[in-house]
Amino acid sequence: MEIPARPRTALVFGVATRHSIGWAIAEALHADGVRVGLAYRRPESARRIAPLARAIEAPFSAACDVRDDEAVERTVAAAGPALGGRIDILVHSIANADAASLAGRFVDTTRAGFAAALDVSAYSLVALARAAEPLMPRGGAIVALTAIGSQRVIPHYNVMGVAKAALEASVRYLAADLGPRGIRVNAISAGSIRTVAAVSVPGFRELHAQGARLTPLRDAVDAEDVARAVAWLAGDGARRVTGQVISVDAGWSILALGGAPPEED
C-alpha cells in the first residue's frame, strides 16, 4: 500500500489585509496543496486576519513583532507543531519605515529612522531564517520580497531602498550559509502593485500609471503575479535556484526609467 505524501507546509510572515501581497502568496500556496500558517505584525489585526485564516484552513495564525528576537523564536517554535513538526517554506513579506523617513530627503534620515527601517525590513529575514532552520531538517525554501528601489533611486522611497538593498545582500549570504542544509533562499523583486501601504506613498499613483504604460509588456503587475512566482520558487521546479533576486515587473527593471516599488503591508 502506497503511503500518501506528507503535505508541504509554509509559514507566511506579513499578511496584513486580503489585499496584501502576503495574503496573495498564502492563497497561491494553499491552492498548490500547501498547509499554510500566517503571521502578522500587529496584534490588533487578529480580527481582520481570522477570516483569512479560516478561508485557507490555516492551522496556525499569530501576531509577531519581528523586532523582538524572543517573539520571533516563540512564534516560529509554536508554528512548528501546528504545521506538522516541519516548515518547508518560509515567506518574508515584511517592510516598514516611518513616514518622516519617506517624506523628505534621504540625507535627512535620522539615525533612529535608519535603524528602524533596516531592523524591520532586512534584519528580520535573518532572525526568521535562524529560527526556522531547525524546523527545516531536510531542506526548504525561504523567499523574501524586495523592490527595484534597492538598485535605483525612486522618489520618496529613501531609506526603504537602502533597507531593500540590505535585504538582497542578506539573501545571498543566507543562501551561502544554509545551502549545505538544502535550504534555498531567494527574493522576488516585485513591480508596482497597488496595496494599501503603496498608495499612501507620495507620487505612487503617477509612477504606477507610468509603469503600466511603459513596461515592455504594457501591463501592470498584481499581487497574484508575485504570488505565482513565489510558489514556483518554493517548489521543485526551482530546486537548483538559490541566492537569486528575480524580477516580476512586466520588464520594468530593464528600462532606464526605473520603477515604482510595492509595499508589503
N, C-alpha and C positions, 0 to 999 in steps of 0.2 A: 504494500500500500504506500503510495507516494505521500510524503508529509508536505502539507502546503507551506509555501514560503512565508516567512515572517514579514509582515508589512513594514515598509520603511517608516522611519519616524523623523519628525522635524520640529525644531523649536524656532519660532519666528519672533524676533525682537523688533519692536517698532510699529506695531499695529495701533493706529490712533483712531481712525473712523473707517466706515465702509468705503470711503473714497481714498484712503491712503494706499500707497504702494505696498506697504507691508501686508495689508489685507488682500490685495490682488494676488500677492505671492502665496499667501496662505490658501486662498481658493484654488490656485493653479496646482499647488502641491496636493491638496485634498482630491482634486479631480484626477490626479495621477495615482491615487490609491495610497497616498502617504498619510500616516496618522500625525496630525499637526497640533502642537501646543502653541499657545500665544503668550507673549509678554508685552506689557505696555508700560509707559513711563510714569503716568500719573495715577495714583490710587483712585482719584475721583472719576477716572474713566471707566471704572469697573462696570457701572450700569450700562454704559454705551457698548462695551465690549461683550457683555454677557450674551446678547442675542447673536452676535457674530460667532462666538464660540459654539453656541448650540447649533448654528447652521451647518457647521462642518464637523459636529460631534467631537469637538476638541476635548481630550481627556485632561488637559491642563490649561489654566489661564490665571495669570497673576501679574500684579504690578511689580516693577523692579526699577529702582533708582540706580542706573549704571555708573553713577559717580561714586558709589559705595561698594568696595570690593566684597564686603561681607554679604551685602544684599545680592550681588551677582552670584557669588558662590552658593548662597542659600536658595536662590531661585532655580539655578541650573540643577542643583542637587535634588530639589523637590520635583523638578520636571522629569528627571531620570526614571524613577519608579512608575510615574504616571504614563510614561511613554514606553514602558516595557523593559526598562533597565538599560536602554541604549539610546543615543541620539545619533542618527545617521546624517542629518542635515541641520546646520545652524545658519540662520539668516540674520544679518545685521542691517537693519533698515532704520538707522538712528542718526539724527543730526540736530544740532541746536546751537544757536548763538544769540546773544541778547540783541534786542532791537537797535540799541545805540551803536553796536559794533558793525551793523549793516547799513545804517542810515547815512553816515558821513564818509570821511576819507579813511582809507586803511591806515595811513600813517598816524591817525589819531586813536587807533585801537588801544585801549588800556591794557595793562598787564593782566588785570583780573579778567577782562573780556577775552583776551587771547587764551589764557589758561583754561577758562570755562569751555570755550568752543573746542579746543583740542582735546580736553578731557572727555566730553560727551560724544563728540563726533569721530574721534580717532582712537584714543586710548581704550575706550570701551570695547573695541574689537579685540584688543589684546587680552583684556580681562575676561571677556566671554570665551575666547578661544582657550585660554588657560583653564577655565572652569569646566569647559566641555570636553577637553582632551581625555580625561579618564573614562568618559562615557562613550568614547569612540575607539574601543579596543581593536576593532577590525577595520579601521579607516572610516572615512566620512567626507563630507563636503561642507565647507564654510563659504558663504557668499555674502559680500558686502555691497552696498550701493554707493556710488560716487557720482561725480559730475564733471563736465569739461572745465568748470571753474578751477579745477586743480591745476590745469595747464595753461589756461588763458584768462586774461583779466575780463571779468564781467561786472558791469556797474552794480554796485550795492551788494555784491557777493562777498567782497572783502575778506575778513578772517575765515569765513567758511571755505573759501577757495584754498587757503593755506591748510586748514584742517583736512580737507579732502586730499590734498597732496600728501599729507602725513598718513592718512588712511591708506592710500595706494602704496606708499612705501612699506607700511606695516603689512599689507597683503603679501608683498614679496618676501619679507623677512619671515613671516609666519609660514609661508609656503615652504621655505627652505628648512625651517625648524621641524615642521610637522610632517613633511613629505615622507621621511623614513617610516612613519607610523601609518602611512596610507591615507593621510588626511590632506585633501586638496583645499587650497584657499585661493579664491578668485574674487573679482569685483565686476559689477556691471556699471558702466558709465551711461546713465540714462539721459535721454534728451529732455526737452522742455515738456513738463507734464503739469496740468492744471490740478494741483492739490490745494487744500485749504491753506497750508503754510505758504506755498509758492505764490499764490495770487496776492498775498499781503506784502510781497517784496516790491518796492518801488520800481516801476518800469517793466515788471514781468509781463504784463499783458501785451505790451508792444513787442517785446522780444519773442514772445510765444507766437504771435501772429506772423512776425517776420520769418521765424523758423519754418512755419508751415508753408509759407510761400517759396522759400529759397532752398530748402533741403533738396538733395538730388532726387529723392522720392516724391517731392512736392506734397508731403503729408506730415501731419503731426504724430507724435508718439503718445501712446496712452499707457496706463499702468498695466494693462493686460499684456502689452508687448514686452514690457520688462519682466513681468511675472513668468511668461513663457520661456524667456532666456534664462532666468534663474532656475526654472525647473529642468531645463536642458543641462545647465552646468552642474546641477545636483545629481544628475542621472548617469547611467553607464555610458551614454553616448559621449560624455566628456571625461571619461575615466583617466585620460592621459593629459588633461588640461589643468595646470596649476600655476599660480603666481601671475595670472594674467588680468588685465583690465580690458574688458570687451565693451565696445560702444554699441548701444542700442538707441540710435538717434536719427534714423532715416538718412544717415550720411552727413549730418550737420557738422560733425567734427573734422571732416576732411576739407571743409571750406575755410577760407581765410577770414571769414566774418565772425568766427567764434560761435557762441551759443548761449541759450538761457538755461539755467540749471533747474532741476526739480528740487523739491524738499521732501524728506521722508515723512515727517509728521507735523 
